[in-house]
Amino acid sequence: MHGYSTDSSERRIVPLLLALLAIALAWASSKFLATAHLSVPWWVDAPSSMAFYGALYALFDRYLWRNNLVHKLGLVRIPNLTGRWRGYLVTSFDSHATPHDLIIHIFQSWTQIVVYLTTPTSMSSSCTAVIQVDDPEGAVLVYQYQNQPLAYAMKTMHMHYGTAMLRISNGGCLAGDYYAGRDRRTFGRICCRRQLGSPKADLESVYTVGRANDSRSGGAGSLIAY
């Protein structure tokens, strides 16, 4: 995964709150050891504020930021996009005539994210990303991707870069536009919906889906210049 930026102020506020909590926990642990007349070996230091802060930050970054209560309190405004999204894209390559199936897998923590998109002829992965939460029309995911054609893609397709801007609506839909770099010069629209109740995605499943799409295309599937 790679880091992503956001216009939310939570990344300034939450670390401060975690630091205050870490100081409180360090003080409480010190008092407990003194009250219980416990001593630790010379090679083991008593839990420090920095140790508590590191543990709390890692826990928050990995798990706690997803908690509904944390979102209701307003501590976190970044939407949780983790999961598998299924939908379609239309592209200028065929004059937007035919919807083409796609699957998006998103892996996300509070500070890192990666977006994998697979079609019958190619796979792409995000390089950089930003999540904007102050847009009046709703949160937006903007990312730059690197696209790699699969074995059965047409010979004119090759690795290229592009950008996608997807708006998040009600936490269940991603829809927006994309455009490829100067080599492809294609653009189009992506629409997909989160697969609720589906097994949690993992990196291995992303490549499994890619190989499955590759074999199904058999050289005769929809040739997409995404």
QUIZILIN-V686611 format. One record per residue. N is the residue number from 1. NEAR is the number of other ideal C-beta (glycine too) atoms within 8 Angstrom. D_LAST is the distance of its C-alpha to the last C-alpha in whole Angstrom. Layout:
((N;NEAR;D_LAST) (N;NEAR;D_LAST))
This chain:
((1;7;22) (2;10;22) (3;6;24) (4;12;23) (5;7;25) (6;11;26) (7;7;28) (8;11;30) (9;5;34) (10;11;34) (11;9;34) (12;7;37) (13;9;39) (14;11;38) (15;9;39) (16;8;42) (17;9;43) (18;12;42) (19;10;45) (20;8;47) (21;10;47) (22;13;47) (23;10;50) (24;8;52) (25;11;51) (26;13;52) (27;8;56) (28;8;56) (29;11;56) (30;9;58) (31;8;61) (32;9;60) (33;11;61) (34;7;64) (35;6;65) (36;6;65) (37;5;67) (38;6;64) (39;4;63) (40;7;60) (41;4;61) (42;3;61) (43;3;58) (44;6;56) (45;5;55) (46;8;55) (47;8;52) (48;8;51) (49;9;49) (50;7;46) (51;9;46) (52;15;46) (53;11;43) (54;8;41) (55;8;41) (56;12;41) (57;10;38) (58;8;36) (59;9;37) (60;12;36) (61;9;32) (62;8;32) (63;7;33) (64;8;35) (65;12;33) (66;7;31) (67;8;35) (68;5;35) (69;6;39) (70;11;37) (71;10;35) (72;6;38) (73;6;40) (74;6;37) (75;9;37) (76;11;33) (77;8;31) (78;11;27) (79;9;26) (80;8;25) (81;10;22) (82;8;22) (83;11;21) (84;11;19) (85;13;17) (86;10;16) (87;12;14) (88;10;11) (89;15;9) (90;10;9) (91;13;7) (92;8;9) (93;8;8) (94;7;11) (95;4;13) (96;8;12) (97;5;14) (98;6;13) (99;6;12) (100;13;10) (101;10;12) (102;14;11) (103;10;13) (104;14;13) (105;14;16) (106;13;18) (107;9;21) (108;10;23) (109;9;27) (110;9;28) (111;7;27) (112;10;24) (113;15;21) (114;11;18) (115;13;15) (116;12;13) (117;12;10) (118;14;10) (119;14;9) (120;12;11) (121;15;9) (122;13;8) (123;12;9) (124;13;9) (125;10;12) (126;13;14) (127;9;16) (128;8;18) (129;13;18) (130;11;21) (131;15;22) (132;10;24) (133;11;27) (134;6;29) (135;9;26) (136;4;29) (137;4;26) (138;8;25) (139;10;24) (140;12;20) (141;15;18) (142;11;16) (143;13;14) (144;10;13) (145;14;11) (146;10;10) (147;13;8) (148;8;10) (149;9;9) (150;13;12) (151;4;15) (152;9;15) (153;10;11) (154;6;12) (155;4;14) (156;4;12) (157;10;9) (158;6;11) (159;6;10) (160;10;9) (161;10;10) (162;14;8) (163;10;10) (164;12;10) (165;10;14) (166;11;15) (167;13;18) (168;12;21) (169;8;23) (170;4;26) (171;7;25) (172;7;23) (173;10;20) (174;16;17) (175;10;15) (176;11;14) (177;9;11) (178;14;8) (179;8;8) (180;14;7) (181;8;10) (182;4;12) (183;7;11) (184;9;8) (185;6;10) (186;11;7) (187;8;8) (188;14;8) (189;10;10) (190;15;10) (191;10;14) (192;13;15) (193;10;19) (194;11;21) (195;9;22) (196;5;26) (197;3;28) (198;8;26) (199;4;27) (200;5;26) (201;12;23) (202;6;23) (203;6;21) (204;6;22) (205;11;21) (206;13;18) (207;8;18) (208;8;20) (209;11;17) (210;11;15) (211;8;17) (212;8;18) (213;13;15) (214;11;15) (215;7;19) (216;8;18) (217;13;15) (218;7;18) (219;5;17) (220;4;17) (221;10;14) (222;10;11) (223;9;9) (224;12;6) (225;9;4) (226;16;0))
